Amino acid sequence: MVDLQGQYKQIKEAVNTSIDQVLNSSAYINGPLVHEFQADLEKYLDVKHVIPCANGTDALQIAMMGLGLEQGDEVITADFTFAATVEVIALLKLTPVLVDVDAKTFNIDIEALKRAITPKTKALVPVHLFGQVANMDAVMEIAKEHNLFVIEDNAQAIGADYTFKDGTKKKAGTIGNVGTTSFFPSKNLGCYGDGGAIFTNDDALAHTIRGIVNHGMYTRYYHDVVGVNSRLDSIQAGVLKAKLPLLDSYCDARRNAARFYNKALSVSEHIITPTTSACGEICDTCDCHVFHQYTLQITNGKRDDLHKHLLEKGIPNAIYYPVALHSQKAYVDARYKESDFPVTNGLIKTVISLPMHTELDNEQLTFITKTILDFVN
Ligand SMILES: *Cc1c(COP(=O)(O)O)cnc(C)c1O
């Protein structure tokens, strides 16, 4: 699905130099490269505060702790996402409220979100799924109207630009009160182990979060709040510092591969190719989709057969996600009705994600698309 080996070969020198720097300094924890990467990312995202942490799941948990959410508070998120999003809500004894997604973008459905709001609702967690920014105009409007926090789960869309209705642009993850990301190796900006970060423009929240990631300490050995231990280690920061300058070109490479796929595969009546929300095309003026995944819908019932066929032909592919969160054993709840989830219940049967990474060439793309069309049609 990804070619991390091929990508490493291209950037070997820069990455090795960064890692060597850490090894020679032996500042393995909180070394200078962590601070340098943090500053570089703040500049890239045009956000006041980046707080590095150990992984994207911690980032979500710490963001929710930082906002002071309490037991019984309802937190609304999408039914179609990686489990980490709902996991941390449940772990903190908040009440997860899962809602259906939009059939075109796979992102949180705005009408379903509005219907789910109650007097107990405290926060919304839009997930920028597969690299595409959710409808943040609508999410922010609803949050303002109901006085809710917005936590963007930006694990899959780092580098994406969101263009608001009024034409202004912001980087994904910097729109809500707080945004979170993951540097898991296969993410669009991945390190060579685990890593994550939290972003915010709110000075007070940034201060609170900096303490939480470090055992609740604001002064050494004085623990003012219950915190956690969640650090980005220096070697991973070194890898990320070397890779960050390439992120835009990585996003372009992904978009180019997506364009190729879309053009080749949209000829089939049995395939729905991905669209971007703003204009319905993968264009150069809106960069709201950075294709963490390239995900098709196969509408003739042959999805599972295609999955097996492609594996037999040596083409990696995956079903993200095979089970809707409201149907997962850990998250079943009598509050949910199947009729509330027509879209996710359909998507789990039709979606298939193709190889998507920065090293795909035309020969590979031609082989993949031809194999799919020969089978589906
Ligand atoms: C990967 C991912 C996470 C979790 O990130 P980790 O670094 O693996 O903990 C959270 N949310 C979404 C949507 C993800 O894709």
The ligand as a Gaussian input file, in Angstrom:
#p B3LYP/6-31G(d) Opt

LIG

0 1
 C       -3.714000       6.826000      12.499000
 C       -4.916000       7.497000      13.066000
 C       -5.016000       7.810000      14.430000
 C       -4.035000       7.325000      15.462000
 O       -2.730000       7.609000      15.266000
 P       -1.588000       6.720000      15.995000
 O       -0.362000       7.516000      15.806000
 O       -1.549000       5.404000      15.285000
 O       -1.967000       6.577000      17.427000
 C       -6.106000       8.523000      14.861000
 N       -7.083000       8.891000      14.013000
 C       -7.051000       8.567000      12.711000
 C       -8.158000       9.021000      11.828000
 C       -5.978000       7.856000      12.194000
 O       -5.954000       7.545000      10.891000

